[in-house]
Structure formats: C-alpha cells, structure tokens
Amino acid sequence: MAPAPARAAATAAATAQIPVRVVVVTTFEIGKDTGDMPGEFQTWVEKLPLKQELPAPGTWHGVMRYNPDLQVLGIASGEGPEHMASAITALVLDPRFDLRQAYFVLAGIAGIDPKFGSVGSAVWAPRVVNGGLAHAIDAREMPADWPDGYTPVQGSRPDERPVPPLHSLSGDMAYTLNPGLVRWAYALTRSLTLEDTTALKAIRARYTGFVPAQAPPSVLLGDTLSGETFWVGARMNAWAERWVNYWTKGEGVFATTAEEDVGFMQALSLQAQAGRVDLDRVLLLRTASNFDMPPPGQTAADLLKSEASEGGYSGYLPSVVAAYQVGSVVVRELSRNWDRYAAHVPQAR
C-alpha cells in the first residue's frame, strides 16, 4: 500500500477540477475527431483547437476535447434529444468540472425555412420550441377546418385557448434564452461574411418566389423547432410556422428545425435548478445545411430522397464551416476576456 502522503496526493490530483469558461456542444462526429470527413465536432477540434483528449463517461462519443489556454471544453453529444440530455447531465455531474460560471454554446447544423433564410446561413435562436410533443391525427381523418393534425398534448384543437402552460406534467413546450446574451452574440457576429459556394448559389436559385432563400448566407436571429422526426415538405413547414407562432403567442419566428435543442434546454434547466449551471449563460446556434421544403417543381418525397443521408445535405460542408466561423467568435471573446465575463453576463439592448 502506498504511504499516506502519496495516497493523499493521488486523491487530490484525481479530484482537482479542470477550469472551464465555455462548453462548446456539438451533436455528432462522422468518423475520427481529426483528419477525415468532418462532422460538427471535428472543425472545433482542429481549428480552435481542442487538442487535449479527456474521457467522457456516460456519453455517446466517449471522449471530450479541451483547450487549456482558452479553458474551453468541447463535447459531441450524439444525435437526438435523449443523447443530448444524457451527455449534458453526465457532463454537469462530472466532479472534474465546476460549471456554475461556464457558458454553453450549442453549435450544430439544421434545416431552414426558405421563407426565413438560405442554406449556409447561421441563426442564433432566441427561443426553442418543442416540435415532438403533441397529439396527432392523420391529416386524412382530421376535421375539415383544421390547418393540420397537430394539437397541444394538453388540448384537443390546434388553436386550443388559452395556450397551455409551457412547462407542466405533460412536458416542456418552449424555452426562452437570455435575450440580452443572444442579442450580444448576434451583434458580435452579424457582419461576418459566410462562405458562399457555387453549389449554394445553384441550390438557392431553384427557390424562385422565396426571396429570403435566394439571398447569400448570413448571420440571422430566429427560433428553432426541436423534434426527432425528420420532416420535409411545404405542409409540414406550414405546421412548423404555426406551431412556433402558437407556443410563443405570436412573438416567435420559425427559422430552423433540428433534433437536440429541447433535450439540451431540459437538461440545463434541471441542472440550473440544482445550482450547477447558470441558465442565463446559454446560447444556441444553428447553421442551415438544407431547406426543409422543396423548391417549386419538386415533391417532398423527391427532397427527402436527395437529403436522406447526412453527407448528402445540400449545404452540409458550408454549414459545418459556418457553425465554427460564427460560434468561435463568441467562444473566443468570452474566453479571452474572462475577467470581464466571469461575473457579468454580456448583454446587448
């Protein structure tokens, strides 16, 4: 058995906390963390960079990456809200980290409404709306005066009034992020020029009649709809616009659709109630890898077929680049000026 001083030193080393200023949260990696086809995580690992590898027990990816100079920790949660909630919970409960002052930046790809913006764009989300929790009736059986077959799980009509509580026994329907912090991140990045490729130009040229879809990629503000079902089509897009409008009482604007955001916010909200994180220090950035509905002349089934694999998303690589380009500006600003942001969360009016 080792002498008592040696055991004490080993215990102290094992429990020594790793300082974290910012947690970068991505959802997937395709292969290795470096040197091959990039997923969301790889660009951060190679460019920030995040060279130091740490074990990540209880998570899909199994490892985290760390930059000791910037004190930035990066994780890949795994796709879907369950993987996200599990990874965030495992991270926050990990005794190696004290995350009470850490900022969380989720940077991932998404679909985008062509009525809102174009592929390759980056969108900071003021709100997250749950698109996976509802009552549903097949459209062929719904009442003739319904816009779609979805109703609140707490009600029986699409336009149930009053709007049910956002958080109840039935589940969590919407979250509002710290408005001042979101506007600050947007102001810091809104003037960035994002990558605009020949392929992106060809994609958006097909969306005749959709003025936002035909614009070059840019940094925007808009709400994200979170749900596990990968839906496409004009009718589903109309539902998404209505659903976001309904749950935000007309204040929200549907912009992007992704899977993990509700799980991200649920996990952080519960850990914030326990005092382990600060919910006012959370940001959500989604970059558009594809449109969520087809251009004129194409069916929803045609679009689904063309976008059926992650590598086949129409704007996949530019969206991965944009997630790092935009997100890293905020991450570096927070980290390099920690004396300013440790105690005071930045705000913009």
N, C-alpha and C positions, 0 to 999 in steps of 0.2 A: 504494500500500500504506500502511496506517495506521502511524504511528510505533510503535515497540516498546512504550512505556508504555501506549499506547491498546490495543494488542493484548493486553497482559498484563491490563489492567483488564477487557477484554471476556471473556477466558478465565476470570478469577476470578469474574466475575458469572455466567458460564454454568455453572460448577461449584459455585457456592455452594449449600450444602444447605438445604433447607426443613425447619425443625424440625417433627416430628410426635410428638405424645403419644399420640393414639388414631387408629386407622384404623377408620372405620365402613364395613362391607362390606354392600352390598345386591346383589340379583341381577338386577333388571330395572327399566326405566322404560318406560311405555307410549308416551309421546309426548315432549313437551318436559320439561325439568327443572323448569319452573315454569309455573303458570298454566293447566293443563289437568287432565284426568283423572289422578290420581296413581298412579304405581307405587310400589314400595318406596323409591326414591331421592328422589322429589320432596318428601316430607314433611320429610326431613332437610335438604334444600337450602333449603326455605322457612322452617323453624321453628328450626333450631339457631342461626343459619342457616349455610349454606355458600355464600357469595356469590362467592368468588373462583374463577374457572374456570382449570384447568390442563390442558394436553394430556396424554392418557393413551395413548401409542403402544403398539401391540400388544395392545389390549383391545377388546372388543366395543363398548363405549359411546364410546370415543374421547376422552372428557374425564373429568377428576376435578374435585371441588369441595373448597375449602379455607376454613377459618376461621382467620385468622392470630392472632386474640386467644386462642382456645382451643387453637390448634395441633392442630386436628382435620382429618383428611383423609377425604373420602368417595368411594367408588367404586361403580359399578354393573357387576358382573362380566359380565352376560349369563347366561341360564338354562342349566342343565346343568353337570355336573362338569367337562367339558372347558373350557368358557368360564371357569369359576371358577378352575381350576388355571392356565390361561394368564394370566388377569388378575392373580392373586396373584403368580405368578412374574415377570411383567413389572414389577409394582409394586416388589417387593423388590429386583430387579436395577437399578431406575432410579437412576442416580447422583445424582439430586436429593435423595434421601432416605437417611437413616441410621435404620433401623427396629429397631435392636438393643434399644432400650428401649420401643418402641411397644407399646401394647395393641391387639389386634384384636377387634372386636365385630361378628360377623355378625348382622344383624337382618333376618329375612325371614319371609314367610308360609308356611304349611304346612297339611297335613291333620292331623286329630287323631282319635285313637281315642275313641269315645263311652264306652268303659269307663274312660277316664282323665280326660277333662275336656270342656269345652264350647267351642263356637265363640266367638271373640273373646278367648279366653284367651291368655296369654303364658307360654311354657315355656322355662326355662333348661335346657340339656342338659348333664348330667354326662358323657355318652358319645355317640359317633356310631358306628353300626353300618352296614356296607356291605350294602345290600339288592339290589345289582345284580350281584354276583359269585357265581355258583353253578352247579352242574349242575342241569338241569331236565328232568323227564319230564312229558309231558302227563298230567293227572290221570286221563284215561280209560285210560291204559296203566300207571299206577304200581301197585306191589304193594298188595294189599288192606289190609295192616296199616300202611301209611304214612299219616301225617296230611296230607301234601301232597306235591307232586312235586319239592321242592327239597332238594338235598343240598349239603354243602360241596364246593367245587371240588376240594378235596384228599381227598375221600372218595366213598363210594358209597351211603351211607344217611343219612336225615335226622338220625339220632341218633349219627352217627359218634363213636366214642370211641377214644382220648382226643380231646378237642376239638383240632383242628389249630392250629398257631401263628397268631396274629393277623396277623403280618407275615412274608411268605415270598415265594419266587419266584412263587407263584401270585397274590399281590396283598395288599392291606391290608383286613382284615375289620372292625377296630374300633379306636377311639381313645378314651382316657380323658383328659378335660380336667383341668386343675389343680383338684382337689376343693375346696381352700380358697378359691380365687378364685371358683369357681362358687357356693359357698355364701354367700360375701360378697355377690356380685351379687344373689342371691336374697333375702338378708336385707335388703338395701338397698331392695328393690322389692316385697316380698311384701305389704305393706299398701296398695299403691296400689289405688284404685277404678277399674276399667276401664269403658269405655263399654259400656252395655247398652241396646240399641235395641229398639223394638217388633218389628222383623224378627228379631232374635236370639232374643227370647223365643218367637216363633212357631216358629222352627226347632227349638229345643231341646224345646219342648212335645211335638213329634212323637216324641221318643225315649223313649217310655214303657218302663219297665223298666231304663233306663240312668241310674242315679242321678247319676253324675258329669256326664253330658251335660246334665242338666236344671238344673245349678247355674249361677248367673251367672258371667260371665267373671272369671277371677282369675289371679294370678301363681303358677306352679307349677314344680316340678322334675321332669324326666322325659327319657328318652333319645330321640334322633331316629334314624330309619331312613332312609338315604340311597340313592336309586336313581333312574335315569332313567325307568323305566316308571311312568306314572300309573295306578296300580291302584286299584280300588274293590271293595267287597263284603265280606260277613261272612267268607267263606272266606279271602280274601286277608288280611283283618285278623287272623284266627287264625294264618295263616302268619307275619305280621309279629311278633305277640306271641311266637310260638315261636322265631323267628329271633333276636330280640333276647335272649331268655332263654338260648338256646343259646350264642351268641357271648360273652355276659357271664357265663357259668357261673352263671346264676341271680341275679346281682346287679343286672341292669338291669331297667328297666320301660319297655316301649314306650309312647311318648306321641305323637310326631308323625312325619310322613313328608314328606320333601322331597327335592329332587334334588341340591343342590350340595355338601352338607356333607362328603362323602368327598373330593371334589376340593379343597375348602378345606383340610382337615386334611392331605391328602397333600402339597400344595404347601408349606404352612407347615412340615411336619415335615422335608422335604428341605432347605428353606432354613435351618431351625434347625440341622441337622447341619453346615451350612456356616458357622454362627455369625452369620447375618444377621438372625435374629429369635429371640425367646425364646418357646418353646412354652408356657411357664408363664403367658404373658400373653394367652391366647386365650379368648374367650367366644363362646358360640353361643346365640342367642335366636330361637326360632320362635314365631310367633303364628298362631292357628288361624283360617283363612279358611273351612274346610269340614270336615265329618266325612268319614272315609274309608270308611264303610259306611252303607247306607241305614237309615232308621227302619223299625220294623215296618210291613208292608203295602206297602213299595216294593221293587222289584227293584234289583239292582246296575246293570243296564242303564239303568233309569229315572234313577238317581242320576247316572250318567256323562253322560247326555244333558243333565241340568239343570246340570251343572258343567263342561260341555265347553269353555267359554271363560274366560279369566282374569277378565274383567269379570263373569262370572256366578257366581263363587264365593259361596256363601250368606252368608258373613260377611266378604266381601272388604274393604270400606272400614273397618269396625271393626278388622279385623286389621292393616291398614296403620297406623291410628292407634295401636293398642296397641304395635306394634313401635317407633314413635318414643317414645311416652309412657314405656315401660318402659326401653328402651335408652338414651334420652337422660339419664335419671337417673344411670346408671352412667358414661356418657361425660363428663358434666359434672363428676361427683365426681372422676374420675381427672384430668381436665384442670385443674380449678380448684385442686386440691390436689397439684400435681405435685411440690412439694418433699417431700411425704410418700410419693408412689407411684413416683417416678422410679427410686429404687434398691431399694425394697422393695415386692414384690407383696402387695396386701392379702389377708388370709386370715380366714376365719371357721371356727370349730370346728363 
